[in-house]
Amino acid sequence: MFDELSARFEDAVKGLKGESKISENNIDSALKQVRNALLDADVNLSVVKDFISDVKDKAIGEDVVRGVNPGQKFIEVVNNELVNIMGKENSPLNVSKDKPTVILMAGLQGAGKTTATGKLGLYLKEKQKRVLLVAADIYRPAAVDQLKTIGKQYSLEVFSDLKENSKPEEIVREGLSHAINNEKDFIIIDTAGRLQIDESMMEEMVRIKRVSNPDEVLLVVDSMIGQEAADLTKSFHEKVGITGSILTKLDGDSRGGAALSIRKVSGKPIKFIGTGEKIEALQPFHPERMASRILGMGDVLTLVEKAQKEVELADAEAMQKKLQEATFDFNDFVKQMRLIKRMGSLGGLVKLIPGMNKIDDGMIKNGEEQLKKIEAMISSMTLVEKQKPELLAAEPSRRSRIAKGSGYEVKEVDKVLSDFQRMRGFMKQMSNGGGMPGMGGMPGMGGKNNYRPKKAKSAKKKKGFADL
């Protein structure tokens, strides 16, 4: 997401190279490119006008201090304004002092409202909250069954219609009573959507809202509809009254317009974003992190949070020890590959790392294929071979058997083994406080063996990525 927008911002900055300060003369070209980039990204026109005006007012006359060039200063101003229009800071869920907290989900049909209901339920459950999902969409075929399937898969209780011909507000009333009697912390109500906003839909939402007295009314918005998302949010707010929104499908071919428009136009914060099809792919929305992604500067904090969520402390400590002693084996490597899969796609994770936004999809796809190849080779190894990679180096017949078993050539197995041994040496060097040698690359990913091991200057060991 935002790849095209990031590239256009970068082009705008190039025109400021060689200048001593930002002035009206040299900023016009950059602002014109930024303006066109935002419009192409389907950002609301009024938002674009205000954004360009604010950036210009704050950037002109900014002196260039030592070590900072006009382009960097321009990016700083742009970053600050992006954060401002998206809400400045994370807006957490409103929590009721009296249990349960009631969350009403609204939105048009096809926005992913039922899935978002399940995702939010799982998000809260993982925070040790007792959650009840209420299926109040009685119109869309299979909507209730879809929510029940999600609930069963992730052990989330779902309350649905117990009588025939019940009205949505009656289902909500009974669901609320059930939640109170069973001491639930949160109740999330999935309501019906329409292909477009209509009077009957709004009237029903008002009735449900009156019955449930929600602490949150969250509008689920498909980010693929661009600037229409902001107008949709404004309309819902005027007719029903919302407290925030959830942006879905931000992992798709989204141009970013919704994320940049919705807060400014509607006046209500984006509270969560959906970044994948997996039900776990729901994240609290942080404007400063999104601004960093848009400008191609990555999002390390989200990456760390993903790692912390998936990695147990004991496992991290055990892996740290193995890295320091260079005793990690192919079993450990498979565990790390599966960890990456649980955290999301390789492409999605790479884009969170600063400076990695320029890696094209072809390279990422190649990397994913290489990891699949390595996993196939490891699956063809015996338990002893996985635990003792040095056996493969000593006995060519073992490598030949693995090549046949995995469907690859012996030279490819040799390459993976060579890269794995180099990676062991590299990790040991880094974990023990050595210098920054040239990295041979992950197994199967290429690279040269061009480092020279150095003695650690101190016996004190530095913490590595495994500590996450």
N, C-alpha and C positions, 0 to 999 in steps of 0.2 A: 504494500500500500504506500501511496505518496511518492513512489519512485520518480515519476514524471515531474511532480511538483518540486521535489528536492533538486532534480537536475536543473530546472528552470531558475530556482533561487541561486544556484551555484553560478550559472551563466551571468546572472544580474550582478553578482559581486565582482566578476572578472573585470568589468569596466571601470572599477575604482582603483585598480592597481596603479601604482606610481604616483598617486595623488598625495599631497601632504595633509589635506583635511577634506572633510565632506562639505561641498558647497552646492548651491542651487544649480549651478551649471553642470557639475559632474554627477549629480544624483538623479537628474531627470531621466536619463537613459535607463539606469538601474530600476527606478520606480516604474517606468513604463513596462519593463520586462516582468517585474513582480505583479503589476496589475494584470497583464495578459495571462500570466501563469495562474493567478487566482481565479480569473474568469473562466479559463479553460478547465480548471478543477471544479467548476460549477459552484463556486462560492457566490452567495447572494450579492447582488450588485450594490446595494446600500452598505453592506458590510465591507465590500472592497473599497468603496469610496472613502469611508471613515478610516479604514486601515491605512490606506495610502497617505491620507492627509495627516494622520497621527505620526506615522513613520517619518514623513518629510519634516514635520515640525520639530521632532525630537532629534533627528539626525543632522540636520544642517547646522554647521558651526561647531560640531563636535571636533575638538582637537585630537590629533593623533599622538598619543603618548608613546614613550619608548617601548618597543617590542609589540606595539599594536598598530596595524595598518588600517586605512579607511574601510577596507572590505570587512575586516574583523569587527570594527566598530559598527558598521552597517548591520552585520549579522546579529550583533548584540541587541541593537534597537529592534530589529525585526523579530527576534526571539521574544523579547519582552512584550511586544505588541500581540504576538500570536498567543502568548500566555494570557494576556488581558482579555482578548476577545473570546477565549475558550473558558474563562471563569476564574483565572488566577490560581486557584488551589482546589484540591480534591474536596468534593462535597459528600460527606458520609450519609448513610441512611438515617432518617429521623427515627428514633427509637422511643416508644411510649414508656412512660414511667409505670403504667399499669399494663400487665401482660394481657393478651398478646399484642404485639405491634402488627398493625394491619397494613398490607401493601396491596394496592389495587393496580392491576396491569391493564393498560389500554393500548389501542393501536389498530391500524388497518389490517385487513386480511392479507396474509403473505409476508408480513414483516418479521415473522419468527417469534410471535408473542408467546405461544405455548411452550416452545423450546426455551425461550428466555425465562419463563416462569420456572421451568425445571432447573435451569442453570443457576438462577438466583437461589432456589431452594437448596441446591447442593452447596453453593458458596456459603450459605448460612449454616448448613449442617456441619461443614468442615470447621466452622468456628464454634462447634459444640452447642449449637442452638437447636431447639426442638421445633420442627417446622411442619405446618399443615398446608398442603396445596388444595385449593378449592376449584373444581371444574365447573365454571359457570357459563361456558360457551356451549349452548344447547343447539346452536344452529349449524355450525360447520360439521359436516360428516366426519366422524372419527376423531373429533377434537378431544372428547372425553377419554376415548381409548388411548389416544396419543399421550395424554398426560398420565394416565394410569400406567402405561408402559414405561415411561420415564421414571415414575415413582417406584415401580417394582424393581427396576434395574439399579436404582441408587438408594433403595430403602427409605424412600420419602413417602409419608402417608398422604393419600389423596382422598378427599371428600367429594362425592358426586351425588347426583340426583337420586334420592331414595324413593321418590314417588313419581308416577307418570304425570306429564303436563305441568310440572312445577315451573314457576317463573324464575328467571335468574336471581332476582332479589330474594326470593324465598330460599333458594339453595344457599345463597350467601348468608342469610340470617341463621339457617340451621348449621352451616359450617362454622360460623363464628361461635355459636353456642357450644359446638363440639370441641372447638379449640380451647375455649375457656374451661370447660369441664375436664379436659385432658391436659391442662397446664402447658399448653404450647407457648413458645416464645414468639413465634412469628406465624402469621397466616398470610398466604399469598394467593390472591384471587385472579384466576385466568378468565377474562371476559371475552365476549364475542367481538369480532372485527367485521368490517365491511370492505367492499372493493373501493368505496369512496365514502367520505363523510356524509351522513344523511341525518335527518331529524329524528327518526325512530331510534337510531343508534345512540345519539346523544341523550335522548330522553331516558333510555334504558340505563346508560352510564350514570346519569344523575340519580336515578332511583337506587341503583346499587351503592352509589357513594353515600346516599342518605342513610341507607340501612347499615352499612359497614363502618361509617365514620372513620375512613382510613387515615393513617399517619403519613402515608406516601401514596401518591397517584403517579405512577411511572408510565410514560408513553414510550412504547417500543417502536423505534423508527429504523427502517431499512436504509442504511447509509448509501445504498446504490442509487437512490432517487435524487441525490444531490441537493440543490438548493430548495427543492420542494419540501425537504424534510423540515426546514425552518418554518415555512408557511404552515405546514401540517401541525407542527408543535404549537404555533401561535393560535391556530383555529381551535385546537383541542383545549388549550388553556382558557381561551375566552368563553367557550361553551360549557366546559366541565370543571376546569380548574385543576392543573397538574402541578406537581412539586418537582419534577425532574424527568429525565429521559434515559433510555438505554439505546445506544446505537449498535445495531447488529450488522453482520457481514462486512466488517472493516478489513477482513483478510482477503476479500475478493478484489475485483477490478475497480475498486473505489477510488475516486479522484480527490477525495478529501473535503469536498464542499460542505457536506453535512456537519462534519466535526468543527469546521471553521465558522459555520453560519448559525447553527441552532441555538447556541447560548446567547449570542448577541441579539438575535431577532426575537426570540421567545422570552428572554429574561429569566429562564429557568435552567439550572445546571444539568450537564450530562453527568450521570452518576456511575454508569457502567458502560463498558464496550464489549461486544462479542467479537472475538478475533479468530474464530475457527468453528468447524462443524461439531467438534467434540463438546460434550456437555460441560466439561471442565473449563472450556475456553471463554470464561467470563471474567473480566478484570475491572476493578475500580478505575474510574477515569481520573487521570492526573494531567491537567493542562500543560504543566511544565515538561512532562515526559513526552506528551504528544508533540509539542513544539519542537523538541529535540529530534524526534523521528522525522518530522516534516522537513527539517533543515539538514537531514542526513547525518546527524551526530549520534545516532544510536540511542539506546535506552538501557543503560547498565542496571539501574535499580530494578526494573521489571525482570531483567534476566536473572539477577540475584534472587529475587522473590520466587521465581519459577524453580530455581535450583533448591532453595531452602524448603519449598513445599514438597519436593520429591525426594530429597536426600535426608535420611535419618542421621542424627548426630553421631551415633555409634559407627554407622557405615562410613561416614566422612572421616572419622578419626582412623578407622582401620585402613581406608584407602590412602590417607596421608602417610601413614607408617609405611605402607607398601611402596608408595612413590619415593619416599626418602631412602628406602633400602633397595630400591630397584628390584623388588620381588613380585610386583604385580604381573599377572599372567593373562592368558587369553580368556579365561573365565571372567576376570575383572574387566577386560576390554569389552566383552559382550554386555556385561552389566551397564557399563557406561553408555554404550550404544542404545540400549533399551531405555536408559534414563533420558537420553536426548529425545527419543520417540515420545516418551510420556510428557515431556515438556512442550512438545509441539513439533512442527516441521523443522527440518534443518534450515530451510530458507528463512523461516520466520525468526529463528534464533539468531542466525547470522546477521540479520538486519538490525538486531538490538545492540550489536557490538559497534562502538564508535569506529568510523573509518571503513566499515565493511559494506556500506550501502551501495558501493559501486560494483560489487560482485554481481555479474549478470546471472540470469536464471539458468543459462546453459551450464555454467560452472557449478552452480548449486545442484542442479540435476545430476551432473556428473559425479559430484561428491556423494550424493545419496545412493547412486548406483554402485559406487566403490564400496560404500559401507555394507550394502547388501551382499556384494561379492565377498567381502571379508567375513561376514557372518556365515555365509555358505561354506567357506573354507574351514572356519572354526568348528562348524557343525560336523565336518568330516574327520575331525581329530578325535583321538581317543582321550579318555579322561586324563591319563598320565601326560599326554602331549600338550593338553591345554594347561596343565599345571607346571610343566617343565618345557618351555619353548626351546631350551638349549638342545633337547633331544633331536629336534627337527634340523638344527644346524649341523649336527654331527652325523645324521643318517639320511642320505639322499633318498633312500627307498621309502622312507616315511613321507617325504614331500611329494614323491611320485604318486603314492597311494591317495594322499589328500587331494592332489590335482584331479585324479580320475574321479574320486568320490564327489567333488564339488562341481565338476564339469569345466574346469579351467586348466590352463597350461602350467607346467612345472615352473616356468620362469616367472609366472604371475604369483605363484605361491612363494617363490624365492624372494620376490620383491616385497611382499607383505611381511615376511619374516625379517628381512633386512631392515625395513622401516620400523618394525616393532622394536627390534633391538636398539636402534638408534634413539627411538622415543624413550626407551627405558633409561638410556644414558643421559639424555637431555633432562628428563624429569628428576633424576637423582642429582644432577648438577644444580638445577634450580632450587630443589627442596633443601639442599644443604648450603645454600647461600653463595653459590658460585656465580660467575659472570653470566652474561646473556649470550650464549653461543648461538650460532646459526642453527635454526631448527630444521631437522631432517624431514619433518612432515609426518602427518599421521600415516599409519600403514595404508599403502595403496594410493596415497594422495600425491606422491612425487616428492622431489626435493633432493638436495645434495647433502652428503655427510661432510660438512665443512667446519665442524667445531673442534676445539681442542679442550679437553677437560682441564679445569683449573682447581687448585686446592681452595677449599673454603677458607676465607679469612678469619672466620669465627666459628666456634663450635656451636654457637646458638643457631638453631634452625628456623628458617623463615616459614611462615604459613603460606600454603599455596591454595589453589582453587578448591581442593578437596575440603578445605575448612568451611566452604559455603554449605 
